[in-house]
Amino acid sequence: MSETAPPDVTAAYRPTPRTVPTRARERASYDRELVHAILDEAYICHLGFVRDGAPVVLPTLYGRVDERLYVHGSTGSRPLRMAGGRTDPEDPGLAVCLTVTHVDGLVLARSAFHHSINYRSVVVHGIARPVTDADERRAALDAIVDHVVPGRSYDSRPANDRELAATAVIRLDLDEVSAKVRTGGPNDDAEDLGLPHWAGVVPLAHGYGAPVPADDLDPSIALPDYLSVL
């Protein structure tokens, strides 16, 4: 994999003008462990960039390895081509903004103005660059598979040469990054506290259903342990 100086994993991320929010600054955090936890719990990120002078945001899978995020796609996909593809390591890369959000609760206030949600989010700014090293590309693809279900990359056929040739990977370093979190109940104005409207929080939780085997799965293949604990 590419050589980079190891980050100080005990330190918080450094705030920048792009990672300091203009509203509710008290909800912002640059804690490295919190950022990692939010990223590792989600499945989908939204990758934003500018194409032909207009903003584009794509939902996609991703994986994290230490202080890097990896996104994969077809070698013909627009953001991967714009980032330089796999054939031009000297390309300056693609300026992106990557976001991840968990919605933890619906906050219902007495006034319509103060309705909100409880959430945990991460925003990453940076330059997405193509992954050209073969070992790093394989590790990145394993990380993306394992991000969805930990341990799955060891229990599936790895990509063959043809599939690897059709797959591009870009990386985004966790450098200019922040988290933002809202918790708690509604913040009604004092004059609204006596209104006859219910107020509070409706919690939201992610759940897993029972795994459904493929129609053509050999019935002798048992459910793997890593799925039985979901």
N, C-alpha and C positions, 0 to 999 in steps of 0.2 A: 504494500500500500504506500501511498505517497508520504514522504517524510514531512512532518510539521512539528513545530515546537509544542510540547505538551502544555495545555492551559493549566492555570492554577485553579484546581477544582474546588479549593476551599474558599475561593473569593467569589463575590457577587459579580454579575455582569456590570459593566460600566455604562451608566446612563448616557445617552446622546440626545441631541435635539429631536431626533426622530422617534426615540423610545420614551420620551417624557410626555405623558398625555396632557392635553390642554384642559380637560375636565376630570374631576374626581381623581386628582393626583394621589390622594391617600390610598387609593385602591391598587396603585402600581407597585410592582415588586421586581427586583432584579436578582432575587435569590436563585442560585443555580439549581439547587435541589427541587425547588418548587417548579421551575421551568421544565426540568426533566420529567417530573412526575406528571405534569399536565400533558406534555408531548407523548409520554409513553402510554397514557391511558386512552388516548384518542385513536381512531382508525383513519379518519379522513382529514387532510389538510386542504386549504384553499390557496392556490399558487397564483399570485397576481403579477402581471407584467404589462408592458405597453407593446402593442402590435400595430404597425401602420398608423401610429399616432393616436390610437384609441386603447383604453384600458381593457384587459381581458383577465378573467378570474376562472381558474379551472379547479374543480375538486379532484383529488387524486390520493392514492395510497402513498405512504412514505415509510421510512425506517430511520432510526437514530442509532449511530455508533459513536459513543462518547460525545464529542463536541461537533458532530456533523450530522446533517440530515441528508437523506438520499431520496431522490424521486426517479422513477424509471418510466419508460414509455417506448413506443415505436421509434426507430431511427428517423421516420418520416414525420413525427409529430412536430408542430410548429415551435413550442417552447424549447424543445431539445435541440432542434436545428439552430434556433436563435442563440442558444447558449454555446454553440460551437460544434455540436455533434461529437462523434468519437474520432474524427479524422483531422481536427484542427486544434491541437493543444495550445496554440499561441493565441487563440481567439480571446478577446477581452471578457467574454462571458455575458450574462444577461442579468440586468438589474431586476430583482424580484422583491416581493413582499409576501411572506408565507404566514398564514394564520391558522390557529387551531382553537376551537371553542367547545366547552362543555356547558350545557344548560342544566343547572342543578335544581331550580325551583322557579315557580311563577309567583311573583310578588304582587298581591292584590291590595291596593290601597283604597281608602274611602273616596279619594278623588281620582278622576281619570288621569290627571297630570302626573301623579306619583306612582302609577303602575310601573313595574320593572320586572327584571328577572335576576335570579342569583346565578352567577356564572363563574367559570374559570377560563381564562384565555391566554394565549401566547401569540405575540407578533414578532416575526423575525425579518429584518431588513438585511440585504446583502447582494452579493454577486454570485449567481449560480454558474458553476463551471462544469465542463464535461469531465467524466471519469474515464481516463484512457488506460490506466494500469489494469491489466487483466485480473490480477489477484484482488485488487480493490473493488472491481466491478462485481466479481463473484461474491465477495463478502457483503457488498451493498445489497445485492439481490437477495441473499440469504437473510439479511437484516429486515428487508421489506416483508418477506414471507413470515419471518418469526415475529414481526411486529403485530401481525394479524392474529396468529396463534403461536405462542412461544413453543419452540421445539419442532415446529412443522417442517423446517428446512431439512431436518435429519430424517424425516419420515415421508419424503417425496423425491421423485427423480429430479436431479439438478438439471438446469438448462444445458442442452447440447450445443455444439458449435453453431449449428444453423440458427437456433433460437437466440444465442448470444449475439450473432451477427445482425439480427433484426431488432435487438434491444439496445437502447441507449440509456445511460444513467447520468444524472447531474447531481452535484453535491452543493450544499449550502452550509457554510460554517456558522455555528452558533456564536456570533460575536456581538452583533448589534441586535439585542433581543430584550424583551421585557414580558412580564406576566401582569395580568390585571384580574382582580377577584372581587366579586360582590357577594356578601353574605348578609343574613339577618332579615328582619321584617320590613314592612313599609315605613316610609318616612313622611307620614301625613303632617300637614300643618296643624298647629295647635287648635285653630278655630274649627277644624274638620273632625276632631276626635269624638265629638258628640253626635255625628251623623249616623243615621240608622242603616249603615251599610256594613256588610261583613268585610273584615280586613285580615290579612294574614298571608301565609306562604303555602303553596301547593308543591310539595317536593316532587321531583322527577328522578327516576332511577333507571339505569340501564340494566336489562336482564337478558339471560340466554335461554333459549328454548332447548328442548331435547334434540340432539343431533339426528338428522334424517339421512340414512345411508343412500347412496346412489342406487338406482334401479338395477344397474349391472354389476354391483359390488359382490364379490365372492362372499357368500354367507359365512365362510370359515374365518374371515378377517374380523377380529374383535375390535370394539371401540378402543382407541388408544387412550392411555391414562391421561394425557394432557388435554383430552376433550372431556373426559368424565369429571374433571374438577372445575370446568367452566361454570 
